[in-house]
Amino acid sequence: MRNLKFTSILLILVVAAAAAVAVCVAIGSTYIPIGTAAKTLLGLGDESSSLIIIKLRLPRVLMAVLVGASLAAAGAILQALVRNPLASPDLVGISGGATVASILFLTFAAGQLSIKWIPLFAILGAFITAAINYAAAWRKGISPLRFVLIGISLATAMSALTTFALKIGPPYMAAQALGWMTGTLYGTSWMHVWTLLPWAAVLLFAAIYLSRYLNVLELGDELAVGIGTPVQRVRLLMLVLSVGLTGAAVGMSGGIGFIGLMAPHIARRLVGPKYGRLIPTAALVGALLLLAADLAGRTLLLPSDIPAGVFTAAIGAPFFLYLLLSKRKGAQS
């Protein structure tokens, strides 16, 4: 019965995502009827619609799907690892490390290296930050509480490093980098989509495949060790997946916050706590959240294009406070 419910919810989310893609490619400064947009996506549209939808809007929409899914899955993994529902990549410094590395790439290497290298640089920055956090939190094993507290400190440090990188770089790059830092999908091309797609696909598949280990970690370290699970090895492997998903997404879209916090909570309400169901559901919810945020950003204040990160932060910050207050009430009761 539970499998039927999960399958039904997953199917509904897939259909909703497909419908959202059609709506997002239809709506913009030039409105295209939904029917025409659907025909164009199937290769039956006219030349004008194909230019607007296939060349200009569809890459941006698909990037929103990939980035939203990656950040949501990364957040779900991180919440399982630290056993804290308030954890997300942007709140524990992982996104910050990816942002610093991406800013350094955009400032100093963008003229010499292809943009295809940016996910690798971002992942490297995220890994360095996560490694510092992991090493600092290690006391005969990783304490989830220490990991979160050190991560919050690292997030502040990464913000300062980002500002420093902008200051020492060429002035003309600062304005572009600042816009990118807020989390935007503006200017996305098919090259960006093909650059992110292999990273997102492989890491998401690995996260879903290995999700059974997260269910064991939820039982607590002592019980997990008692049933033969190599806790620290599994925690490190899943942290690598979370860091990789975060770094690749941030490298292509900038610092889009709170998707990794909100999507797992919404998915948990829909399908429960088992991570084999939670991670794919969270990925679809994250894709829908970012599609909605990007659509709002590029249509509400035409002709201005507001970064999607502004809208995810506007929703995510109150959501974080709600979770914090709920957790405090639960602890008091």
N, C-alpha and C positions, 0 to 999 in steps of 0.2 A: 504493500500500500504506500509506504514511504517512497519507494523507488518510483512509483507511478506519479506521486505528487512532485518529486524532484524533476522527473522527465517533463511533466506538464509545465512547470515553472520555467524550466530551461527553454522549452519550445516557445513559450510566450515571450521570453526575453529575446530570443533570437528573432522572432517575428517583429517585436517592437524595435529592435536594433535595425533591422532591414527597412522598416517603415520610417524610422528616424533618419536613416541615410537618404532615402528618397525625398523626405521633406527638406532636409538640410541642403541638398543639391538644387532643390527647386526654388528655395527662398533666398533672396539676396537683393542687391541694388537693382537687378533685372529679374522680375518674377517670371518663372516658367511654370505653367500648370503641372500639377503632380502627374497627370497622365502622360504628358509629353516628356517629363523627366524620367518616368519609368520606362517609356519606350526608348529614350536615349540611352539609358543604362543597359538596355537589352540590345543596343546597336541598331535601333530602328528610327533614331531621331534625325532631324535635318542638320545641315552643316552648322548653322548658327547655334542651335541648342547643344550640339556636340562640342563646339568650341568652348562654350561657357561651362558646361557640366563636366565633360571628360577632361579637358585640359586645365581648367581653373579651379572648379569647386570640388570635384571628386577626390583629388589628392589630399586636400585639406581635411575633408570629411573622414577619409580612411585613416589619416594620421591621428585624428581625434579618437577613433576607435582603438588603434594600436596603443597610443599613449595612455588613454583611460584604462584599458584592460591591463596594461603592464603595471601601472601605478597601483591599481586596485589589488592585483594579485600579490605584488610586493608588500603592500600593507597587511593583507591577510596573513601572509607568512610571518611577518615581523610580529604581529600581535600574538601569534601562536608561540613564537620563540621566546618572547619575554613574558608571556602570560599576562599581558596588560592590554586592555581594550583601548587605551589612550595612545598606544604606540602607532607611529606611521613613519615612513622614510623621511619626510620633511621635518618631523619633530625631533628626530634623534640624530640629525646631522648627515645622514647618508645623501640626501638630495643636495645639501649644502656642499659636500665634497665634490659631487658631480658638477655643480654649478661653477665652483672655482676652477675646476679643470677645463670646463667648456669656455669660460670667459678668457682664460689664458690662451686657449686654442684660437678663439675668435679674434683676440687682440694681437697675438704674435705669430700665429701659424696659418691663419686662414688664407693668406696670399700665396703661401708655398705648398700647402697640402690641400687635397680634395676634402670637401665637406663630408665625404664618406668616412673619414677618420674620426669625426667628432664623437660618435657613440663609444668608440674604443677609449678615447681620452676621458670622456665622462665616466665610463665604467671604472677606469683606472683611478680617477679622483675619488669616486665613491668607495672603491676597495681600500684605498689608503686611509680614508676616514673611518671605515668600518674596522680595519685592522688596528688602528690606534685605539678605537673604542674597545675592541675585543681584548687587546693586550692589557689595557688599563683596568678592565673589569674582571680580569682573570685572577681568581684566588682559589686554586685547586678546583677549578671549574668556573663557569660563568654564572654570575648571579643576575637574574633578569632585572632586579631593581637597580643594581649598580650600572648595568648596561644602559638603562633608560636615563638615569641621572647624568652619566658621563656623556651620553648622546646629546642631551639638551645643552650641555656646556659646549660640546663640539659644534653644535648648530650655530651658537653665538659666535664662536671663533671663525667658522667658515664664512659667516656673514661679513665679519671684519676683513677677512682675507679677500673676499670678493670685491669689497670697496677699495682695498689696497691695489688689487690687480687693475681695476678701472683707472685708478689715479696714475699708475705708472705707465699705462698704455697710451697710444696715440689718442688725442682728444676727439678726433672724428669717429673713432670706434666706440667711444663711451656712450653716445646717444643710442647707437644700434644695440649695444650690449645691455643697456638699461631696459630698453623695450623688450628684449628677449628674456631678461631675468624675471619679468612679471608673469611669464608663462603665456606664450602666444603661438598660434599656428599660422599666423599671417605669412604669406610668401611661400607656403609649402608647395613643393613640386613633386612630380613622380619620382625624381631622384631621391628625395628625402624619404618617400614611402618605401622604395626598394632598399634603401639603406637600413631602415629600422626593422623591416619585416622579418628578415632571418633571425635577428636577435630576439625579437618578441616571440616569434613562433617557437623557436627551439626552447627558450627559457620557460615559456608558459606551459609547453608540453611536459618539460621536466618537472615543473612545480606540481602539475596535476598528477603526474605519474608517481611522484614521491610523497604525495600528500598524506599517505597512510602513516608515515613517521610522525607527522605533526599531531595526529590523534593520540599517539602514544605519549608524546611530550606533554600534552595537556594533562596527563595523569600525575605529573610531578616527576622530578628527576629520580628519586629513590625507587619508586614503583617501576619506572621505565627501565632503570638499570636491573632491577630484580627480575624482569621478564626477558632480559638479554639484549636490550637495545643499547648500542654504543652512543650514549646521549651526546657527548661533546662532539663526536664526529658527525652525527646527524645534524646537530645545531649549526656546526660550521658549514656543512654542505647546503643546508636550507638558507643560511645567511648569505652564502655566495649567490644563490638564485635570486634572493630578494634584492641584493645589491646590484646584480647584473640587470635585472628588470628596471630598477630605479635609474641606474646610470644611463642605460640606453634611451629610456623615455625622456629624461631630463636633457640629455645631449641634443635631442631633436626638437624639444618644445620649450625648454626653459623651466623655470621653477613653478610649475602648476601644483599648488598646494591642496591638501585636504582630501583629494580623491582617495588616497591610500588609507585615510581615516574613515571616511563616510561609507564607501562602497562595501567593505567587509561587514559593517554593522547592519546595513540594509539587507545584505545577502543572508546574514545570520538570522534575521527575522523571517526571511522567506523559506530557507531550506534547513535551518538548524546548524549545529556546531561542527558536524563532521566535515573535515577539510576536503575530502574527495568531491563533495558537493559544493562546499563553500567557495573554493577557489574559482572554478569555472563560472559560478553564479556571480561572484564579486567582480570577475573580469567583465562580464556583460553589463552589470550595473555601472561599473566605472566607465565603460564605453558610452553608455547612455548619458551619464552625468556630464561627461566632457563634451559630447555632441550638443547637449542642451546649452551648456555654458558658452561654447564657441558660437552657436547660432545666435544666442542673445548678444554676444559681443559684436558680431558683425552686422546685426540688423536693428537693434534698438535705437542706436544713435547715428543712423546713416547721415552723412557719408563717413563718419568716424568708425574706426575698427578698434574696439576695446579688447584688450587681451583677455583670453578665457580665464587666466589665473585670477583676474580681479573678481569674477563672478564666483569661482570656486571658493575663494577666500571669504567673500561676502556671505556665502552659505555655510562654509566649513567652520569659521570662527564661532558663530553661535552654536553650531552643532557640537563643537569641542566643549564649550562651556556647559551645554546641556548634559553631556556625558560625564563631565567632571562633577557637576552637582548631583547627578543621579548616583554616581559611585559613592559620593560622600554620604548621601542619605541612606544608601544601602549599608555602608559601614556603621553608621550610627544606630540603625535599627537592628 
